[in-house]
């Protein structure tokens, strides 16, 4: 077909320059059906040929600039022209021209035209982010459309456009749409989830993060994602300078009678229980601009009990205050609600019979949770079947027979579905973090240091993150469960894969190669499909043994491969040497 490309270009130029022909003219465009089919054929035959792509640039530019766009026939030709330009691998100013045409489509009154424009922009956002940023205002206007499909696609596009530079402005606009979408809980939930994810990823500072997510919680109530709420617990606990501010701020927000947000009340009750002594100072109140007239707020009873048992152990609490709190606790000793009765009895027994040492240990301030968060959408996670798991391969040599045997055995095990590498420590399904654990679990809840994560690969919208932790540490969030250890010379890693492109990728594969002085054991991946815009993640665990620990550093080579939206196979390799010092 390539030999006919000059004929295709000649025919397109002839149609573009031809005079009025009543037999073929539709809406001022000469034979738009033929033009669309010729452009489709041109896109197909020039997709992977850069030389051919350069040859057709002039023709595509002429079509894009001279075709009328005030009627549907012209719009159909322009849209097909834009699709052809976007499939050309050679980047050129014509790409910007195509983005501008799609921007004009967003101003069209026809919902169909606006939707196809949004869809095309979503597919082009990775390679043409800067050009699309110029049309942010038109994209935001689409969020006001009555058509839910247009609003949903516009939201996906804004999510993909958000970065460190525009995060503040875009989030402020999205917060306004939270109020406008109050009658559509499904869209409001998706909107709140996207806001929380971009805030988690690009927040300029912790205070802005807290203020923004609490605004979302106040607007959408229980629709907010659980991992976003858990993230606030972690941030507040890890940021002592914001604990007073957060406590006053939350107390003021839940004191509003019209507020109906259970997650916000839970967070407020937890802050008062942990940092209640800071409510007696005026600095936090002035900083958070709290009104003096505080009204009654209906908290969840279980959380109030947790709050009371913390307050009673504060050294500043008077005997009268402690007596009042003890009476409040006793009221629930006979409650028909099992949770209330259990907490009430536990707290009463603890306060009356436990020694001071036990009280101090149980009721002391909770350590900052050691949780790793990923800004992905957990509800879209897909759990593949065993048959869908990709084959795992790795390369490793050895200096001794025992090491060689270990590597051979690990290679066999990694390819056998019935025999996982770590049968005593499997990858478990993620569970939400409980910010209000029971008393007994608090006794052994010792704070442990976590090894910082590293980004091992980040290219073309695909990133690979390595997570590490010290021996015996295990933490879980609603998105990721980490059970990772580090012994002398042994490093166990959880590699998390994410795709932030506007298109999904399939057949994802991850492989590791190590030098001769290291050994490798690797488990199968959790799946081989990565959805668009970070809507899911996949992970794969492997263990590195450094036989020259302390003498030679950890260095590995990784290879990832996947199939993109055009069906092409993409293979990328990288060397990873930036392991943390304590690995």
C-alpha positions in Angstrom: 0.0 0.0 0.0 2.9 2.4 0.6 3.5 2.8 -3.1 0.1 4.4 -3.4 0.8 7.1 -0.9 1.7 9.7 -3.5 -1.7 9.0 -5.2 -3.5 9.4 -1.9 -1.8 12.7 -1.3 -2.6 13.9 -4.8 -6.3 13.0 -4.5 -6.5 14.8 -1.1 -5.0 17.9 -2.6 -7.3 17.7 -5.6 -10.4 17.5 -3.3 -9.1 20.4 -1.2 -8.6 22.7 -4.2 -11.6 21.6 -6.3 -14.3 24.0 -7.2 -17.9 23.7 -6.3 -19.5 20.4 -7.5 -23.2 20.0 -6.6 -23.0 16.2 -7.1 -20.3 15.8 -4.4 -20.5 18.9 -2.2 -21.9 18.5 1.3 -22.0 21.5 3.6 -19.3 23.3 1.6 -16.9 20.3 1.6 -16.2 18.3 -1.5 -16.9 14.7 -0.9 -16.2 14.5 2.8 -16.8 10.7 2.9 -13.9 10.2 0.4 -11.7 12.5 2.3 -12.3 10.7 5.6 -11.6 7.3 4.1 -8.4 8.6 2.4 -7.2 10.1 5.7 -7.9 6.9 7.5 -5.9 4.9 4.9 -3.1 7.5 5.1 -2.9 7.1 8.9 -2.7 3.4 8.6 0.1 3.1 6.1 2.3 6.0 7.5 2.0 5.2 11.2 5.5 3.6 11.7 7.3 5.3 8.7 8.9 8.5 9.8 10.1 9.4 6.3 6.6 9.0 4.9 5.2 10.9 7.9 7.4 13.9 6.9 6.1 13.7 3.4 2.5 14.1 4.3 2.9 17.0 6.7 2.2 19.7 4.1 -1.0 18.0 2.9 -2.3 17.6 6.5 -1.5 21.2 7.2 -3.4 22.4 4.2 -6.5 20.3 5.2 -6.3 21.5 8.8 -6.2 25.2 7.8 -8.5 25.3 4.8 -11.4 23.1 5.8 -14.5 24.9 7.0 -15.5 24.0 10.6 -18.9 25.6 10.8 -20.8 22.4 9.7 -20.6 18.7 10.5 -19.1 17.6 7.2 -16.1 19.9 7.7 -15.8 18.8 11.3 -15.7 15.2 10.4 -12.8 15.8 7.9 -11.0 17.9 10.5 -11.4 15.3 13.2 -10.0 12.5 10.9 -7.1 14.9 10.0 -6.3 15.4 13.7 -6.3 11.7 14.3 -3.9 11.2 11.4 -1.6 13.9 12.7 -1.6 12.4 16.2 -0.5 9.0 14.9 2.5 10.4 13.2 5.5 9.7 15.3 7.5 12.7 14.3 6.8 15.6 16.6 6.2 18.9 14.7 4.2 22.2 14.9 1.4 20.3 13.2 0.7 18.6 16.5 0.0 22.0 18.1 -2.3 22.8 15.2 -4.2 19.6 15.8 -4.6 20.4 19.5 -5.9 23.9 18.6 -8.5 22.3 16.4 -9.7 20.1 19.2 -9.8 23.2 21.4 -12.2 24.8 19.0 -14.3 21.7 19.0 -14.8 22.2 22.8 -16.6 25.4 22.0 -19.0 23.7 19.7 -22.6 23.4 20.9 -22.9 19.8 19.6 -22.3 17.4 22.5 -21.0 14.7 20.2 -18.3 17.0 18.8 -17.2 18.1 22.3 -17.1 14.5 23.5 -14.9 13.3 20.7 -12.6 16.3 21.2 -12.2 15.5 24.9 -11.6 11.8 24.1 -8.9 12.7 21.5 -7.3 15.1 24.0 -7.2 12.4 26.6 -5.3 10.1 24.2 -2.9 12.9 23.3 -2.2 14.4 26.8 1.0 12.4 27.5 2.9 13.6 24.4 1.2 17.1 24.1 0.7 18.2 27.7 2.0 21.8 27.3 -0.2 22.4 24.2 -3.3 21.1 25.9 -2.7 23.2 29.0 -3.6 26.3 27.0 -7.1 25.0 26.7 -7.7 24.4 30.4 -10.5 27.0 30.6 -12.5 25.3 27.8 -12.0 21.9 29.5 -13.2 23.3 32.8 -16.3 24.7 31.2 -17.2 21.1 30.1 -17.5 20.2 33.8 -20.7 22.4 33.8 -22.3 20.5 31.0 -25.5 18.7 31.6 -24.3 15.5 29.9 -22.6 13.3 32.5 -20.4 11.6 29.8 -18.9 14.9 28.9 -18.3 15.9 32.5 -16.7 12.6 33.3 -14.3 12.8 30.3 -13.4 16.4 31.1 -12.7 15.3 34.7 -10.3 12.6 33.4 -8.5 15.1 31.3 -8.1 17.7 34.1 -6.8 14.9 36.3 -4.2 14.1 33.7 -3.2 17.8 33.2 -2.7 18.5 36.9 0.9 19.0 38.0 3.0 20.9 40.6 2.6 24.2 38.8 -1.2 24.3 38.4 -2.4 22.1 41.3 -3.6 25.0 43.5 -5.7 26.7 40.8 -7.2 23.5 39.4 -8.1 22.1 42.8 -9.9 25.4 43.7 -12.0 25.1 40.6 -12.7 21.4 41.2 -13.9 22.2 44.7 -16.5 24.5 43.3 -17.8 21.7 41.2 -18.2 19.6 44.3 -21.1 21.8 45.3 -22.6 21.9 41.8 -22.7 18.1 41.6 -24.4 17.5 45.0 -27.4 15.8 43.2 -25.2 13.3 41.4 -23.4 11.2 44.1 -21.6 8.9 41.6 -20.0 11.8 39.8 -19.4 13.7 43.1 -17.6 10.6 44.4 -15.4 10.3 41.3 -14.7 14.1 41.5 -13.7 13.8 45.2 -11.5 10.8 44.5 -9.6 12.6 41.7 -9.1 15.7 43.9 -7.7 13.6 46.8 -5.4 11.8 44.4 -3.9 14.9 42.8 -3.6 16.5 46.3 -1.8 13.4 47.6 0.7 13.6 44.6 1.3 17.3 44.1 0.4 19.1 47.4 2.8 22.0 47.8 2.9 21.6 51.6 1.2 19.6 54.4 -1.0 22.4 55.6 -2.5 23.0 52.2 -3.0 19.2 51.9 -4.9 19.1 55.2 -7.0 22.2 54.3 -8.0 20.9 50.9 -8.9 17.3 51.9 -10.9 18.5 54.9 -12.8 20.8 52.5 -13.6 17.8 50.3 -14.7 15.8 53.3 -17.0 18.6 54.4 -18.6 18.9 50.9 -19.0 15.2 50.0 -19.2 13.6 53.5 -18.9 9.8 53.4 -18.3 9.7 49.6 -14.6 10.6 50.2 -12.1 7.7 49.6 -11.1 5.9 52.8 -7.4 6.0 51.9 -7.6 9.8 51.6 -8.9 10.0 55.2 -6.2 7.7 56.4 -3.6 9.9 54.7 -4.7 12.8 56.9 -4.2 10.8 60.1 -0.7 10.1 59.0 0.1 13.6 58.0 -1.2 15.2 61.2 0.6 12.6 63.3 3.9 13.2 61.5 3.7 17.0 61.5 3.8 18.2 65.1 3.8 21.9 64.1 0.3 21.3 62.4 -1.3 19.3 65.2 -2.6 22.3 67.1 -3.8 24.0 64.0 -5.5 20.8 62.7 -7.3 20.2 66.0 -8.7 23.7 66.2 -9.5 23.7 62.5 -11.4 20.4 62.6 -13.2 21.4 65.8 -14.4 24.6 64.2 -15.6 22.7 61.1 -17.6 20.1 62.9 -19.2 22.7 65.1 -21.2 23.9 62.1 -24.8 22.7 62.5 -25.3 22.3 58.8 -22.2 20.0 58.4 -23.0 16.4 57.7 -19.7 14.6 57.3 -19.0 11.5 59.5 -15.4 11.1 58.3 -14.7 14.7 59.4 -16.2 14.0 62.8 -14.1 10.9 63.2 -11.0 12.7 62.3 -11.9 15.5 64.7 -12.6 13.1 67.6 -9.2 11.4 67.0 -7.4 14.8 67.0 -9.1 15.9 70.2 -8.2 12.6 71.9 -4.5 12.7 70.8 -3.9 16.5 71.0 -6.6 17.7 73.3 -4.2 19.5 75.6 -3.5 21.9 72.8 -7.1 23.1 72.9 -6.3 25.0 76.1 -3.9 27.4 74.2 -5.0 30.4 72.2 -2.3 30.2 69.5 -4.1 27.4 67.6 -7.5 29.1 67.9 -6.1 32.4 66.5 -4.3 30.6 63.6 -7.4 28.6 62.7 -9.7 31.6 63.2 -12.1 29.8 65.5 -15.4 31.5 66.7 -15.9 31.6 70.4 -19.4 30.3 70.3 -19.1 26.6 69.8 -22.2 24.5 69.3 -23.0 20.9 70.1 -22.0 18.4 67.5 -23.3 14.7 67.3 -20.1 12.6 67.1 -20.0 8.9 66.7 -20.3 7.5 70.2 -17.4 5.0 69.9 -15.0 7.7 68.9 -16.1 10.0 71.7 -15.3 7.2 74.2 -11.8 7.0 72.6 -11.5 10.7 73.0 -12.6 10.7 76.6 -10.1 8.0 77.7 -7.3 10.1 76.2 -8.4 13.3 77.9 -8.7 11.7 81.3 -5.0 10.8 81.3 -3.8 14.3 80.4 -1.9 15.7 83.4 -3.8 19.0 83.1 -7.1 17.3 83.7 -8.6 18.1 87.2 -10.0 15.4 89.5 -13.5 16.8 88.9 -13.0 16.5 85.1 -11.8 12.9 85.5 -14.8 12.0 87.7 -17.2 13.4 85.2 -15.5 11.4 82.4 -15.6 8.2 84.4 -19.3 8.6 84.9 -19.8 9.1 81.2 -17.9 6.0 80.5 -19.9 3.9 82.9 -23.1 4.8 81.2 -22.2 2.5 78.3 -21.2 -0.5 80.4 -24.7 -2.1 79.8 -25.1 -0.8 76.2 -26.8 -3.1 73.7 -24.2 -2.0 71.2 -21.3 -4.5 71.5 -18.7 -2.0 70.4 -19.8 0.7 72.8 -20.1 -1.8 75.7 -16.6 -3.3 75.0 -14.9 0.0 74.9 -16.7 1.3 77.9 -15.8 -1.7 80.0 -12.2 -1.8 78.8 -11.7 1.9 79.6 -13.4 1.7 83.0 -11.3 -1.3 84.1 -8.2 0.3 82.8 -8.7 3.5 84.6 -9.7 1.9 87.9 -7.5 -1.2 88.2 -4.5 -0.8 85.9 -1.2 0.4 87.2 0.1 3.8 86.3 2.7 2.1 84.1 0.1 0.3 82.1 -2.1 3.4 81.8 0.8 5.4 80.5 1.7 2.8 78.0 -1.8 2.2 76.7 -3.0 5.8 76.8 0.1 7.6 75.5 0.0 9.5 72.3 -0.1 7.2 69.3 3.1 7.1 67.2 2.9 8.3 63.7 1.7 5.5 61.5 4.2 4.1 59.1 2.1 3.8 56.0 3.1 4.0 52.3 0.4 5.6 50.1 -0.1 5.3 46.4 -2.3 7.8 44.6 -4.3 5.3 42.7 -7.9 4.3 42.6 -8.4 1.2 44.6 -11.9 0.4 43.5 -10.7 -0.1 40.0 -8.1 -2.6 40.9 -8.4 -5.9 39.0 -7.2 -9.2 40.5 -6.2 -11.4 37.6 -6.6 -15.2 37.7 -3.7 -17.5 38.0 -3.8 -18.2 34.2 -3.4 -14.5 33.5 -0.2 -14.1 35.4 2.8 -13.4 33.1 5.8 -15.6 33.0 8.7 -14.4 35.2 12.3 -14.4 34.0 15.6 -13.3 35.5 19.3 -13.6 34.8 21.9 -14.3 37.4 25.3 -16.0 37.6 27.0 -17.4 40.6 30.5 -17.9 42.1 29.7 -21.1 43.8 27.7 -24.3 43.2 25.4 -23.5 46.1 24.6 -20.1 44.8 24.0 -21.4 41.3 21.7 -24.1 42.7 19.8 -21.5 44.6 19.3 -19.4 41.5 18.2 -22.4 39.5 15.7 -23.4 42.1 14.3 -19.9 42.4 13.9 -19.7 38.6 11.9 -23.0 38.7 9.8 -21.9 41.6 9.0 -18.5 40.1 7.6 -20.2 37.0 5.5 -22.7 39.0 2.1 -21.4 40.1 1.6 -24.0 42.8 4.9 -23.2 44.6 5.3 -19.5 45.6 8.8 -18.3 46.7 7.6 -17.1 50.1 4.8 -19.4 51.2 4.9 -18.1 54.8 4.6 -14.4 53.7 2.2 -14.1 50.8 0.9 -11.0 49.2 -2.4 -10.4 51.0 -5.4 -8.4 49.9 -5.2 -4.8 51.1 -7.2 -3.8 54.2 -8.1 -0.3 55.4 -6.1 1.1 58.2 -8.1 1.4 61.5 -7.1 4.8 63.1 -8.9 3.6 66.3 -7.4 0.2 67.1 -8.4 -1.7 70.2 -6.6 -1.4 73.5 -4.6 -4.6 73.4 -3.2 -3.9 70.0 -2.0 -0.5 71.2 0.3 -2.1 73.8 2.6 -3.7 71.2 2.3 -0.9 68.6 5.9 0.2 68.6 7.0 2.7 66.1 9.5 1.5 63.6 11.7 3.2 61.1 10.9 2.7 57.4 13.4 2.6 54.6 12.5 5.3 52.0 11.1 4.2 48.7 12.8 4.9 45.4 11.6 5.4 41.9 13.4 2.8 39.8 11.9 3.7 36.4 9.8 6.6 35.1 9.4 7.0 31.4 6.5 7.4 28.9 3.9 7.6 31.6 4.9 4.3 33.2 6.7 4.3 36.6 8.1 1.6 38.8 8.6 2.2 42.5 10.5 0.0 44.9 9.3 -0.1 48.6 11.5 -1.3 51.4 11.2 -1.7 55.2 13.2 -3.1 58.1 12.8 -6.6 59.4 9.5 -7.5 60.9 7.6 -4.4 59.7 4.2 -4.9 58.1 1.8 -2.1 57.3 -1.3 -1.9 55.1 -3.4 0.7 53.5 -6.5 0.5 51.4 -4.3 0.4 48.3 -1.0 -1.4 49.1 0.1 -4.0 51.6 3.8 -4.0 52.3 5.4 -7.0 54.0 9.0 -6.3 53.3 12.1 -7.1 55.3 15.8 -6.3 55.3 18.3 -8.7 56.9 22.1 -8.6 56.7 22.8 -8.9 53.0 19.2 -9.7 52.1 16.8 -7.1 50.8 13.2 -7.9 50.0 11.5 -5.5 47.6 7.9 -4.8 46.6 7.9 -3.3 43.1 4.7 -1.3 42.3 3.9 -0.5 38.7 1.6 2.4 37.7 0.4 3.9 34.3 -0.5 7.5 34.2 -1.1 7.7 30.5 -4.6 8.4 29.1 -4.7 4.9 27.6 -4.4 1.4 29.2 -1.4 -0.8 28.5 -1.5 -4.6 28.3 0.9 -7.6 28.6 3.0 -5.7 31.1 6.1 -7.7 32.2 8.9 -6.9 34.7 12.2 -8.7 34.7 15.4 -8.3 36.9 19.0 -9.2 36.3 21.7 -9.1 38.9 25.6 -9.3 38.9 27.6 -12.4 39.8 28.0 -11.5 43.5 24.2 -11.3 44.0 21.4 -13.9 44.0 17.8 -13.2 43.0 14.4 -14.8 43.9 11.3 -13.4 42.2 7.6 -14.0 42.5 5.0 -13.7 39.8 3.3 -10.3 39.2 -0.2 -9.7 40.4 -1.3 -8.9 36.9 -0.3 -7.6 33.5 -2.8 -4.8 32.7 -2.3 -1.2 33.8 -5.4 0.9 33.4 -5.3 4.5 32.2 -4.8 7.5 34.5 -3.5 5.5 37.4 -6.8 3.7 38.0 -5.1 0.6 39.2 -1.6 -0.7 40.0 0.2 -4.1 39.8 3.0 -5.3 42.0 5.7 -7.9 42.0 8.0 -9.0 44.9 11.6 -10.1 44.7 14.5 -10.8 47.1 18.1 -9.8 46.5 20.9 -11.5 48.4 24.2 -9.6 48.4 27.0 -12.1 49.1 29.5 -9.2 49.5 27.3 -7.1 51.8 29.2 -4.1 52.9 31.9 -4.6 50.2 29.9 -4.2 47.0 26.8 -2.2 46.5 23.3 -3.3 45.4 23.0 -2.8 41.6 20.4 -4.4 39.4 19.2 -4.1 35.8 15.5 -4.1 35.1 13.5 -4.6 31.9 9.9 -3.7 31.4 7.8 -4.5 28.3 4.2 -3.8 27.4 1.8 -3.3 24.6 0.6 0.3 24.0 -2.7 1.6 22.6 -1.6 1.1 19.0 -0.7 -2.5 19.6 3.1 -1.9 19.4 5.4 -3.8 21.8 7.5 -1.4 23.9 10.6 -2.6 25.7 12.6 -0.4 28.1 15.7 -1.2 30.2 17.3 0.7 33.1 20.0 0.2 35.7 19.0 0.8 39.4 21.8 1.7 41.7 20.2 4.3 44.0 19.2 1.9 46.8 18.9 3.4 50.2 22.1 3.2 52.3 20.5 0.9 54.9 19.5 -1.8 52.4 
